[in-house]
Amino acid sequence: MPLRPREAAVRLGISYPTLKKWIYSRKLRTVTTPGGHHRIPEAELERFIPKAEVKKGPQGRRDFRRISGRNQLIGRVTEIKVDGLIAQVKLSIAGQIITSIITADALAEMGLKKGDIAAALIKSTEVMIVRP
């Protein structure tokens, strides 16, 4: 479902006036409602998240950080909530939102803020498939 401009600005971590400039300069493509309002498709927002570089050989994946984990999903921080010792961080990755709970200290150490590029590292021994 396409987003309203204010929602898209929050997802991208930019101001609403900047997003409107991008719309009017055609840097950001929109669809128009019958009432003439701009809506931004999720796929259009994904153009602004850096893609992994594809290389051949052992460096076949982008080293977001030099670690052994292979399941690194790169996205943009869309929301951060801090409550005492805990921080909730939401990343937008390929139109999906992934939420991670980390310590507030870890958040401060990384210096993460809304709009930053970050990676979700998936570390698990099982993957389950659920049919809707």
N, C-alpha and C positions, 0 to 999 in steps of 0.2 A: 504494500500500500504506500503510495507516495506521501512524502512528508511535507508539512507546512514549512515555509521559509525559516521561521524561528526555531522549529524543531531541528531542521537541517543545520542551522548555525551552531546549535548546541552540540550536535553530533560531530561536527567538524572542528569544534573548539575555536570558532571565529565569531566576530560580532555580527549582529543582524545587519547593520549598514554595509559591512564588507560583503556579506552574502548577497545583498541586493545589488551592489556594484557588479559582482560576478555574474548575476543573472542578466543585468542590463548590458554588460559588455560581452555576453554570450560565452563567458568562460565556463559557466555552469548551465547545463541544459535543463529545461523544465518542461512540464506539460501544463497546459492551461485548462482550468475548469470552465464549465459553461458560463460561470459568473465572471470570468476573466482573472481569476486568482492563480498564482503560480504554485505548482506542487513539484517536489523534487523526488524522482524515483531513487530507491535504495541503490540500484546499480550505478547511478550517476555519482553518488557519494563515494562509492568504492574507487572511482578513478583518482581520488585524492589521497588514497592510502598507498604507500609505496609497495610495489610488488617485489617478490623475492627474485634475486638474480639467478639465472639458470646457468650452471657451469657443468662441464663434463669432468669425469674422474671422481676422486674421493671428495672433492669440494663441490659435489653436485647440488648442495643446498646452500642457501645463504646462511652464513654464520652470524646470526643476530648477536649471539654471544658465544664464545668458544666453550661449549659444553657438549657432553655426549648425547643429550636428549635430542631425538629426531623430530618429535611432534611439537614444533614451534609454529604457532599461528600468529602472524603479525597483524596488528590492527591499531585503531586509534582509541585513546582513553576518552570515554564519553561522560563518565560520572565517577565521582569519588565521594565517599561518605566516611567520616572518621568519628568513632564513638569510643572514647577512652583508649584502650590498648589495641583496638581492632580497627582496620580500615577495609572498606568494601570498594573494589575497583571494577568498573565495567568497561569492557573493550568491545568495539564494533569491529567484527571480522566477517568480511564477505556478506554483509547484510544480516548477520546474526550477532546477538549480544552474548558475551561470555562474562560471567561474574566470578571474581576471585576474592577470597577473604585472606588478607595478610595482616601482619602487625603494623601498627601505626609507625613504629620505628623503621621498619623496612620501607614503608612508603616515603618517610622523610629522607632516608638514606639514598633512595633512588631519585628523589626530587621530582617525582611524577606529578603532573598536573593535567587538568582537562585539556584535550587537544593534542597531547603528546603521542608519539608513536611508541608502542610497546609490544612485547610478544607474550602470549600465553604459552607456557610450557606444560604440555599434557603428559603427566607421568602416571601410567597405570599398567597393570598387568592384564586387565580385561577390557574388552569393548563389547557392549551389549547393543543389540539392534532391537528396536521397538517398532512394531507396525501400528500406524494410527487406525 
